[in-house]
């Protein structure tokens, strides 16, 4: 019995001694610690905020296309007798590409010219008839004044004169029609020679000697003979999301990346943004076509390539910034009641109708700073950001030591956690 009482007394003394030892520790880090072995401080990366430029960008997919591109089709029906180019050839405006059989067009032109000659001869004859009708009408009028010619003879002479005048006008109209047919014939004959409308490279060549070219729209099967593309004038047609398009304006700098090379950028600029958006096929997402000019003449882009574009929408030249991964979020209820947290609460007052409990569940944007081996939460207000850094507008001093990683440590950090910079942990005893 005495042995049991003695053992109980020893246990009580140990508990009291442990409590007293905890009470003598630093009260600023007081969390009643009932562990016999303290957890080691977390190893973290620490660095100070820096000043420098930050450029905010938005990303969008794009497709390379030619500014000058001509789809070549025939304007008349004709059998192809000559093809002067092949796929990939470079041509200049006016170069002969394809020749059609000119037999039908030549025959129609010759027919129009022969008719013109016949009508001109007819006009000469009609003019002679008109002169005779004028003489006859004049003579009948003089004879009628002398009482020699009857009224019927005078009326007949006047009728013949009117018919002669109408006949010559009719032949002249036919001549005008024939001359128009001649112009059409010349045009059709010219169209048997299909020439390049612009400088460029031939692509999509589908025509061969012996085939029959047919006129029509380029959507009609067999109508399109080839395409001539000017590779010296290219642009990118990007699809910018509706959430980002308000920040896009003409003249903004752009970086263009090929799908095959995401590290080498081609310089460009925003030319214009479509006034109306369109829905992406199969979804409800709305995008706006944004046309980008390419500044670099030495680029390797080709029409039809898919690209990723980065548009520089906003920038600042001297911003206090920290690495993006250093900015974390914690619920208001999980933060201590410090001056910094109270200041954040004042700036972000509860909205009308919001309950106090709901306000406590709101997330606070903050960074952790190292104060003598203890992590302290600092609510911050952020601004622009790029791929690596984010601007801190308020809540951080330039001399603060900001905890920037590793990710797992940042995820587990709380205000008051013990930390030690990487590489400075004292050796185990």
Secondary structure as UniProt FT lines:
FT   HELIX           2..23
FT   HELIX           27..29
FT   STRAND          42..48
FT   STRAND          50..66
FT   STRAND          69..73
FT   STRAND          78..83
FT   TURN            87..88
FT   STRAND          90..91
FT   TURN            93..94
FT   STRAND          96..100
FT   HELIX           103..146
FT   HELIX           151..191
FT   STRAND          193..195
FT   STRAND          200..203
FT   TURN            209..210
FT   STRAND          212..213
FT   TURN            218..219
FT   TURN            221..223
FT   STRAND          224..229
FT   TURN            231..232
FT   STRAND          234..241
FT   TURN            242..244
FT   HELIX           245..247
FT   TURN            250..251
FT   STRAND          253..258
FT   TURN            259..260
FT   STRAND          261..273
FT   STRAND          278..279
FT   TURN            281..282
FT   STRAND          286..294
FT   TURN            297..298
FT   TURN            303..304
FT   STRAND          306..323
FT   HELIX           324..326
FT   STRAND          328..331
FT   HELIX           332..334
FT   HELIX           339..347
FT   TURN            352..353
FT   HELIX           356..360
FT   STRAND          363..371
FT   TURN            372..373
FT   STRAND          374..379
FT   STRAND          381..385
FT   STRAND          389..394
FT   TURN            398..399
FT   STRAND          401..405
FT   HELIX           407..412
FT   TURN            415..416
FT   STRAND          418..421
FT   TURN            422..423
//
